[in-house]
Amino acid sequence: GKPPSSSSPASPAKVRRAPCGIAEPHRFDAGLVNIDDVKRNAFAMPLTSPAFPPGPYRFVNREFLIVTYRTDPAALRAVVPEPLQVGEPIVKYEFIRMPDSTGFGDYTESGQVIPVTFEGHAGGYVHSMYLNDEAPIAGGREIWGFPKKLAAPSLSVEIDTLLGTLDYGSVRVATATMGYKHHVLDPSAVLAALLAPNYLLKIIPHVDGSARICELVRYFLEDVTIKGAWTGPAALELAQHALAPVARLPVLEVISGTHLITDMTLGLGSVIHDYLA
C-alpha cells in the first residue's frame, strides 16, 4: 500500500503499563497526545517525565535520630489542626537518613512530629519536614501531603557521638547530639511506636489560589523490621529562622534520645477528614 505522508493523522499513542498498574507516562509514540492518553498516563507532573516514580516505596537501612522534648503548650496548640487533639506538650525532633529508598534514592530529612490523638487513637502529626532531594519532596507533598521543604539536613557519627544537623541555606537551624549506642532498647516497644497511625494536613491549591484540597490524611508504616534500637544522653538546640521556624516549638526540656535502624515500606494514605466538605 501507499506509505502515509507526513501530513497523515497521527495514530493513537500506545500505553505501556507499569508493574504496579499505573501507566508509564513517559512512553508516548510520536504524534498527538490525546485525551485518553492523558487519562491513562497522568499520575504526577510533568506528564511525560514525572518528578517521582509510582510506588510502593521501600526503605532499607533507614536510620533515625529522635530527640523527644517538652515544649510550650500554647505554642504547640497553635500549630495542631482540629480534629486532632494534643495531650502533653511533647515534640519529637527527627533526623532520618535514607541511603536506599525505592524511587527516591539516597537522601536525608529532618523535622518535627507531635504526639496527638484522633477519636481516641494515639498517633503522630507531622508538623514540619526538611529534605535535600526533590523527588521525595514532590512525591510526599502531592501524594500524602507531607509538609516538605528543601533544605540541607545531615545525620552522621562523629567519634562517640551521633550528630544531626539542619541547615536552611547557610543558616544552622537545628543541632542534635546523642551518645552513640549507649543502651539497647526493647525492639518490641520501638516497633509498636512505629506502627502507630500518622497524620498529615494535605493542602493543594486551585488554579485561582484558593484551596482545592484540604484534608486530614492518615497513613501507616508497613512491613517494619527493627535492625537496631538504642538510647543515650541527648541534646537539642534550635535556632530562629523565618522560613524554617522549628524554634517556634522551643526546647524546654529534653526527655530522651532514640537511635534506630530499620527497614520499612511507606504505606499509602486515607482521608479521615475533609475540611472543604
C-alpha positions, 0 to 999 in steps of 0.5 A: 500500500501507499506509505502515509505522508507526513501530513497523515493523522497521527495514530493513537499513542500506545500505553505501556503499563507499569508493574504496579498498574499505573501507566508509564507516562513517559512512553508516548509514540510520536504524534498527538497526545490525546485525551485518553492518553492523558487519562491513562498516563497522568499520575504526577507532573510533568506528564511525560517525565514525572518528578517521582516514580509510582510506588510502593516505596521501600526503605532499607537501612533507614536510620533515625535520630529522635530527640523527644522534648517538652515544649510550650503548650500554647505554642504547640496548640497553635500549630495542631489542626482540629480534629486532632487533639494534643495531650502533653506538650511533647515534640519529637525532633527527627533526623532520618537518613535514607541511603536506599529508598525505592524511587527516591534514592539516597537522601536525608530529612529532618523535622518535627512530629507531635504526639496527638490523638484522633477519636481516641487513637494515639498517633503522630502529626507531622508538623514540619519536614526538611529534605535535600532531594526533590523527588521525595519532596514532590512525591510526599507533598502531592501524594500524602501531603507531607509538609516538605521543604528543601533544605540541607539536613545531615545525620552522621557519627562523629567519634562517640557521638551521633550528630544531626544537623539542619541547615536552611541555606547557610543558616544552622537551624537545628543541632542534635547530639546523642551518645552513640549506642549507649543502651539497647532498647526493647525492639518490641516497644520501638516497633509498636511506636512505629506502627502507630497511625500518622497524620498529615494536613494535605493542602493543594491549591486551585488554579485561582489560589484558593484551596482545592484540597484540604484534608486530614490524611492518615497513613501507616508504616508497613512491613517494619523490621527493627535492625537496631534500637538504642538510647543515650544522653541527648541534646537539642538546640534550635535556632530562629529562622523565618522560613524554617521556624522549628524554634517556634516549638522551643526546647524546654526540656529534653526527655530522651534520645532514640537511635534506630535502624530499620527497614520499612515500606511507606504505606499509602494514605486515607482521608479521615477528614475533609475540611472543604466538605 
